[in-house]
Amino acid sequence: MEIKNRSAYFEYYVDDKYVAGISLLGTEVKSLRTGRASFNDSYCLFQKGELWIKSLHISEYSHGTVNNHDPIRDRKLLLTKRELKKLDAKIKEKGYTIIPLRIFFTDKNLAKLEIGLAKGKKLHDKRETIKQRDTERELKRYIK
């Protein structure tokens, strides 16, 4: 199962990608396995030298009991110290942000989050992206 942030490449230029572990609760993992997550307005930020993901919505597990999780709680991302230092230095530059790109499960059934170091696009860049997408779609139709 893989959940993608579809608007990430439309809104941002992604420079670097990193794979981070996420500290999750049991009901969150079960809910992710069914594909019940939303990246709307989610972003990553540093707090006390640790990287956290904010406003990632993981829906409550349907068969959960009273011990179900809070859908929009902050979740800690697990990266090496070297990666954290590198990301922290880049974030301090003007215009860079860290955005979630996709959630996936590894062969060992561990939930991982792919994050990207990105710069925001301007309106004219977004229009250009739409034009490119339309021309690619037309070429595929023509080839068929």
N, C-alpha and C positions, 0 to 999 in steps of 0.2 A: 504494500500500500504506500502510495506517495501522494502528498498533498502539496500543490504548487501555489506560489504567490503569483497570480497571473498578471497583476498590474505592476509588478516590480520593474520589469524591463521596459515598460511603457513610461513609467514615471522617473526612472533613474538610469544613469550610465553606471554599470557595475564594473569596477576595476579588478578587485581581488575577491576570491571566494575562499571561505574557510568552512570546515565541518566541525561542529561543536556538539557535545553531548548536552542533554537537558535533564535537569532534576525534576522528575515527574512523580505524581502519586499514582497508585494502582488504577483508580477509576479513570484517570487521565489517559493512561496507556490504552485501556480498553476502548475508550471513546475515540482515540486516534486510530486504532485498528479498524474502526468502522468508517473512518474518513470524516469525522465530525469536528473540523477545525476551520477557523477563519482568520485570515491575515489582515483584515481591514484595519488600517491605521496602526499597525504594530511596528515597533522599532526597538532597537537595542541601545542601552546606555550603561555607562560605568557608574558604580556606586562603591566607594571604599575599595577601589582596585579590583572589583569583580564585575563581570559583565552580566546584565540582566535583560530579559526581554519583557517589554511592557505591552499590554493590551492585546496579547495573542488569545483569541477566544477559542477554548476547547470546550465543547458542549458537555453538559452533565451526562454521565453514563445512564442509559435508560433503565438498567436493572440495578442501579445503585441504591443504597439504603440511606439512612440518615447521615452516614459518613461520606456522602458524595462531596466532590471538590467544588471550589469556587471557580466559575468558568473564566474569569478575567484576572486571576491572580498573577503576580509577577513571578517569573520562573528564572532560576539561575542557569547560566550557560557555562559549560565546562570546557575550558581551553587550557593549553599549556601557558606557562608564565611568559615565554618568549612571544607567543602569538598575542597574548594580552597586551604586552608592552608595545608591540608593533602597531596594534590596532589603536591603542590609546594615543600614541604619537601621531598617527594619521588623522584621528578624530579632531585633534587640536588645530589642524590645518583648516583653512576656511572652506566651507562648502561640503565637507565629507560627513557622511552618516553611515550607520550600520543598519542594514535592513535584512529581515528574514526572507529567504528565497524558496525553500521547500523543507518539508519534514518527511523523513523516510526511515525505514527500518533496515538494519544491517542483517547479515547472515546469522549473527548471534542473537537476533531479535532485540537489539538495542535501538531505541528511538534516537535519531540524530537530527540536527537542524543545520541546514546549509545557510550560512549568512554571507552577505556581500558587503564589501566596502564600496559605497556608491556616492555619486554626485547627482543632484537633482537636475532634471531637464527643464529647459525653458519651453514656452508655448510653441514657438516655431519649430523646435526640435521634435515635439510630439506630433505636430502636423506632418513633418517629414517621415516619421516612423509610420504613420497611417498611410501615407502615399506609397512607401516601400511595400508595406503589407498588401495593399491593393494590387500593385503591379505584379507581385509574386503570385497572388491568387489568380490574376488574369492569365499569366504565363502557364500556370498549371492547367487551367481550363483549356487554353489553346493547345497545349501538348496532348491532352486527352482527345 
